[in-house]
Amino acid sequence: MKDLLLFSQRLKETVREPMVRAVKTYARGVAETEWSALAACEGTEKTDKQFSAVISSVTEVKPEDDTERILYQRLLEIANQASAHRDERLALSVKRMPRTLLVFVTLTAAMILFLLFFFPFRNVVFGLVAVAITAMVLFFANFVLTDLDNPFEGTWNVGSEPFAELITKLR
């Protein structure tokens, strides 16, 4: 989207203004509503319409000379790339780890910890330290696994900050 605004700077202001308005409206919609909807596996009808408006604003450009035709082709390429990125983002929002895999991993970790608890250590303190460290490592691994399952929320996620920045910084 940023490239769309940057490359459109050479267009006449009357042609460029609807494109800028559509991009900013779409970016605001993504930052404010779509990101949380994708995290919750909900629909994104509002931003679908806003994205269609962005694409329409590009396709409605009527190049007048060779320079504008070249620029128009580049704008179409950028819009096509943006569409591909959006499709990928929407596809990733519905992919989650199968529950059976999560249950299997959790039960395996619990079994490891259970068996380690009954391992005959020669030193009780060493045994307690080993169980505590193993428990922390398994808990952390489980936390990372479940957190990475949803790329739109959690500690390690993809943020909507670039869209929020697009609203405020670019013109």
C-alpha positions in Angstrom: 0.0 0.0 0.0 2.9 2.3 0.8 4.3 1.7 -2.7 0.9 2.5 -4.2 1.0 5.9 -2.6 4.6 6.5 -3.5 4.3 5.6 -7.1 1.1 7.6 -7.5 2.7 10.8 -6.6 3.5 11.6 -10.2 -0.2 11.4 -11.1 -2.4 14.5 -11.2 -3.9 15.4 -7.9 -7.4 14.9 -9.1 -6.6 11.3 -10.2 -4.4 10.6 -7.2 -6.8 11.9 -4.5 -9.4 9.0 -4.7 -6.5 6.5 -4.6 -5.0 8.1 -1.5 -8.4 8.3 0.2 -9.2 4.6 -0.6 -5.8 3.4 0.7 -6.1 5.4 3.9 -9.6 4.1 4.5 -8.5 0.6 3.9 -5.4 0.9 6.2 -7.6 2.4 9.0 -10.0 -0.5 8.6 -7.2 -3.1 8.8 -5.6 -1.5 11.8 -8.9 -0.9 13.7 -11.0 -3.9 12.9 -9.6 -6.5 10.5 -6.6 -7.5 12.6 -8.7 -8.4 15.6 -11.2 -10.2 13.3 -8.4 -12.3 11.7 -7.2 -13.2 15.2 -10.7 -14.4 16.1 -11.2 -16.2 12.8 -14.1 -13.9 11.9 -15.2 -12.5 8.6 -13.7 -9.3 7.1 -16.5 -8.0 4.9 -16.0 -4.4 5.7 -12.3 -4.4 4.7 -13.1 -6.6 1.7 -15.2 -3.7 0.4 -12.5 -1.2 1.3 -9.8 -3.2 -0.5 -12.1 -3.5 -3.6 -12.3 0.3 -3.5 -8.5 0.5 -3.5 -8.3 -1.8 -6.5 -11.1 0.2 -8.2 -9.2 3.5 -7.6 -6.2 2.0 -9.4 -8.1 0.5 -12.3 -10.1 3.7 -12.9 -6.9 5.7 -13.7 -6.9 6.6 -17.4 -3.3 7.2 -18.6 -2.9 10.1 -21.0 0.7 9.6 -22.3 3.5 7.0 -22.4 4.9 8.1 -19.0 1.5 7.7 -17.4 1.0 4.3 -19.1 4.3 3.0 -17.6 3.3 4.4 -14.2 -0.2 2.8 -14.6 1.4 -0.6 -15.3 3.5 -0.3 -12.2 0.5 0.7 -10.1 -1.4 -2.4 -11.4 1.6 -4.6 -10.5 1.6 -3.1 -7.0 -2.1 -3.6 -6.6 -1.7 -7.2 -7.7 1.0 -7.8 -5.2 -1.1 -6.2 -2.5 -4.0 -8.5 -3.4 -1.7 -11.5 -3.2 -0.4 -10.4 0.3 -4.0 -9.9 1.4 -5.0 -13.3 0.2 -2.1 -14.9 2.0 -3.0 -13.0 5.2 -6.6 -14.1 5.0 -5.5 -17.7 4.4 -3.1 -17.7 7.4 -5.9 -16.4 9.6 -7.9 -19.6 9.3 -5.0 -22.1 9.6 -4.5 -23.3 13.1 -2.7 -26.2 14.7 -4.9 -29.3 14.8 -6.2 -29.8 18.3 -5.1 -33.5 18.2 -1.5 -32.4 17.7 -1.7 -29.9 20.6 -3.2 -32.6 22.8 -0.5 -35.1 21.7 2.3 -32.6 22.5 0.8 -31.6 25.8 0.4 -35.2 26.9 3.9 -36.1 25.8 5.3 -33.2 27.8 3.3 -34.3 30.8 4.5 -37.9 30.4 8.1 -36.8 30.3 7.7 -34.7 33.4 5.8 -37.5 35.2 8.5 -40.1 34.3 11.2 -37.7 35.3 9.5 -37.2 38.7 9.9 -40.9 39.5 13.4 -41.3 38.1 15.7 -42.6 40.9 18.1 -39.7 41.3 21.0 -40.3 43.8 20.7 -36.8 45.1 17.3 -35.5 46.1 18.3 -31.8 45.5 19.6 -32.7 42.0 16.4 -34.5 41.3 14.3 -31.5 42.3 16.4 -29.2 40.2 16.2 -31.5 37.2 12.4 -31.7 37.6 12.0 -27.9 38.0 14.2 -27.1 35.0 12.4 -29.7 32.8 9.1 -28.3 33.9 10.1 -24.8 33.0 11.5 -25.8 29.6 8.3 -27.9 28.8 6.1 -25.0 29.9 8.0 -22.5 27.8 7.9 -24.8 24.8 4.1 -25.3 25.2 3.7 -21.5 25.6 5.7 -20.8 22.4 3.8 -23.5 20.5 0.4 -22.2 21.4 1.4 -18.6 21.0 2.7 -19.1 17.5 -0.5 -20.9 16.5 -2.3 -17.6 15.9 -0.1 -15.1 14.0 -2.4 -12.2 14.7 -2.4 -12.2 18.5 -0.1 -13.1 21.3 3.4 -12.3 22.3 5.1 -13.3 19.0 2.8 -12.0 16.3 2.5 -10.0 13.2 1.3 -6.5 14.1 -0.9 -4.0 12.3 1.5 -1.2 13.0 2.5 -0.7 9.4 -1.1 0.0 8.5 -1.5 2.4 11.3 1.7 4.1 10.2 0.4 4.4 6.7 -2.6 6.3 7.9 -0.6 9.0 9.7 2.7 9.4 7.9 2.2 9.1 4.2 0.3 11.5 1.9 
